Amino acid sequence: MGCELTKLASSSNGSNSKTNNMPSLDACGPPPVDSRLPLTAKQKYTMVASWKGISRAMETTGITMFIKLFEEHADLLNMFTKFKELKTKEQQATSEELQEHANKVMNTLDEGIRGLDDLDTFFEFIHQVGASHRRIPGFKQEYFWRIEEPFLSAVSTTLGDRYTQNVEGIYKLTIKFIIETLVAGYEASANNNVDNTTTSSSTPATKLPDEPNRAS
């Protein structure tokens, strides 16, 4: 609506525009973005548009990502009881268990990227995902960062020529933002557990009333 009003104003003042030295208004500038998002409005638009290409190939992108992850960090295989015996790329590429897990991770990333328009919801969701990793035996905070390069490599493979230098830079900013948010959720859950433990230990136990004397 604002753009149309600006166009009408420009049209009605057309005869004066030749003699008017005032700079013209930018009729249709991009809407402002949340200051917490490390992307400009144009970058966010490019990210969401590019992600549509990934969303049409979620499973293959996810499998490619995990194959790359285990290639670079073979020790992480031991954390997955369902497919820790998959030692070769061929075994990993055809594993239904790995496909299922890859889909779950990609769906999490998909929901996060689609939620960049509403950062309050984005933070709540990604924080919860980060906190849920507290329940994984042996999981360490730094493991979140190990997915960064495999993710970028898988996206590059899926997009092909569409993965330009500009698009690559935007994906790097986005995955870093997501991982930082996962880490924040993971750390916050530890602090919450400490607070709950402290509160429980500092609360005095309720004293039961003395039992009445019973006749022998």
C-alpha positions in Angstrom: 0.0 0.0 0.0 2.8 2.4 0.9 4.5 1.8 -2.4 1.3 2.5 -4.4 0.7 5.7 -2.5 4.3 6.8 -3.3 3.8 6.0 -7.0 0.6 8.0 -7.0 2.3 11.0 -5.4 5.1 10.8 -7.8 2.7 10.7 -10.8 0.6 13.7 -9.6 3.7 15.8 -9.1 5.3 14.7 -12.4 5.3 18.2 -13.8 7.2 19.5 -10.8 9.7 16.7 -10.6 11.8 18.2 -13.4 12.4 21.4 -11.5 12.4 19.9 -8.0 15.9 19.3 -6.7 14.8 17.3 -3.7 16.0 13.6 -3.8 13.3 11.0 -4.7 12.0 8.7 -2.1 12.8 5.0 -2.2 9.3 3.7 -2.9 9.7 0.0 -2.1 12.6 -0.5 0.2 13.0 -3.8 2.0 11.1 -4.1 5.3 13.2 -3.8 8.5 14.5 -7.0 10.1 14.8 -7.9 13.7 18.1 -6.6 15.0 18.9 -9.9 16.6 19.2 -11.5 13.1 22.7 -11.3 11.6 21.2 -11.0 8.1 20.0 -8.0 6.1 16.5 -8.1 4.7 17.9 -8.9 1.3 20.1 -11.7 2.7 17.2 -13.2 4.6 15.1 -13.1 1.4 17.9 -14.9 -0.5 18.3 -17.4 2.3 14.6 -18.4 2.4 14.4 -18.5 -1.4 17.5 -20.6 -1.7 16.3 -23.0 1.0 13.4 -24.0 -1.1 15.8 -25.9 -3.3 17.1 -27.7 -0.2 13.6 -28.5 1.0 12.9 -30.4 -2.2 15.9 -32.6 -1.5 15.9 -32.9 2.3 16.7 -36.6 2.6 19.6 -36.6 0.2 21.0 -33.4 1.6 20.8 -34.8 5.2 22.5 -38.1 4.2 25.3 -36.3 2.4 25.7 -34.1 5.5 26.0 -37.0 7.9 28.3 -39.0 5.6 30.6 -35.9 5.6 30.3 -35.6 9.4 31.3 -39.1 10.0 34.1 -38.9 7.5 35.6 -35.9 9.4 34.6 -37.1 12.9 34.5 -40.8 13.0 34.4 -40.8 16.8 30.8 -39.4 16.7 29.6 -42.7 15.2 29.9 -44.3 18.7 27.2 -41.9 20.0 24.6 -43.5 17.7 23.7 -46.9 18.8 21.4 -47.6 15.8 24.1 -47.0 13.2 27.5 -47.0 14.9 28.5 -50.1 13.0 28.1 -48.3 9.6 31.8 -47.8 8.9 31.7 -47.2 5.1 30.0 -44.5 3.0 28.0 -47.2 1.2 26.6 -48.6 4.4 25.7 -45.1 5.6 24.1 -44.1 2.3 21.7 -47.1 2.4 20.9 -47.2 6.1 17.2 -46.6 6.9 18.2 -45.7 10.5 20.6 -43.0 9.3 18.0 -41.7 6.8 15.5 -41.4 9.6 17.8 -39.4 11.8 19.1 -37.2 9.0 15.5 -36.3 8.2 14.9 -35.3 11.8 17.9 -33.1 11.8 17.0 -31.5 8.4 13.4 -30.9 9.6 14.8 -29.1 12.6 16.9 -26.9 10.4 14.0 -26.4 8.1 11.7 -25.2 10.9 14.5 -22.9 12.2 15.1 -21.3 8.8 11.4 -20.9 8.1 11.1 -19.2 11.5 13.5 -16.4 10.8 10.6 -14.1 10.3 9.6 -14.6 14.0 12.7 -14.7 16.1 10.9 -15.1 19.4 9.4 -18.4 18.1 12.8 -19.3 16.5 14.7 -18.8 19.8 12.2 -20.8 21.8 12.3 -23.7 19.4 16.1 -23.9 18.8 16.7 -23.4 22.5 14.5 -26.4 23.3 16.4 -28.5 20.7 19.7 -27.5 22.2 18.5 -28.3 25.7 17.3 -31.7 24.6 20.9 -32.8 23.9 21.5 -32.8 27.6 19.7 -36.2 27.6 22.3 -37.7 25.2 24.9 -39.6 27.1 28.4 -38.4 26.3 27.3 -35.4 24.3 29.5 -32.3 24.5 28.7 -28.7 23.7 31.4 -28.5 21.1 29.8 -31.3 19.1 27.2 -28.8 17.8 29.9 -27.0 15.8 31.0 -30.2 14.1 28.0 -30.1 11.9 28.8 -26.7 10.4 31.2 -27.7 7.6 29.3 -30.9 6.7 26.1 -28.9 6.4 27.7 -26.3 4.1 29.3 -29.0 2.0 25.9 -30.9 1.7 24.1 -27.7 0.7 26.8 -26.9 -1.9 26.3 -30.4 -3.4 22.6 -30.1 -3.5 22.5 -26.5 -5.0 25.3 -27.0 -7.4 25.8 -23.8 -9.6 23.2 -22.0 -7.5 25.6 -22.1 -4.6 27.3 -18.8 -5.5 29.9 -17.0 -3.4 27.1 -14.7 -2.2 24.8 -17.5 -1.3 27.6 -19.4 0.5 28.3 -16.3 2.7 24.6 -16.1 3.7 24.5 -19.8 4.5 27.6 -19.5 6.7 26.0 -16.6 8.6 22.8 -18.6 9.0 24.2 -21.9 10.2 26.5 -20.1 12.6 23.5 -18.2 14.0 21.5 -21.5 14.4 24.5 -23.3 16.1 25.1 -20.4 18.5 21.4 -20.6 19.5 21.6 -24.3 20.0 24.6 -23.8 22.3 22.8 -21.1 24.2 19.8 -23.4 24.8 22.2 -26.2 25.9 24.0 -23.9 28.3 20.8 -22.4 29.7 19.4 -25.9 30.5 22.5 -26.6 32.6 22.0 -23.3 34.5 18.4 -24.2 35.0 19.3 -27.6 36.4 21.8 -26.0 38.8 19.2 -23.4 40.0 16.6 -26.2 40.5 19.1 -28.3 42.5 20.1 -25.3 44.6 16.5 -24.4 45.3 15.7 -28.0 46.3 18.7 -28.4 48.6 18.1 -25.0 50.3 14.4 -25.7 51.0 14.0 -27.0 54.5 12.2 -30.3 54.7 8.6 -30.2 56.0 8.5 -31.4 59.6 5.9 -34.0 60.3 3.8 -33.6 63.5 4.8 -35.8 66.4 2.9 -39.0 66.6 0.6 -39.1 69.5 1.6 -41.4 72.3 0.0 -44.8 72.0 -1.1 -46.8 75.0 0.9 -49.9 75.3 
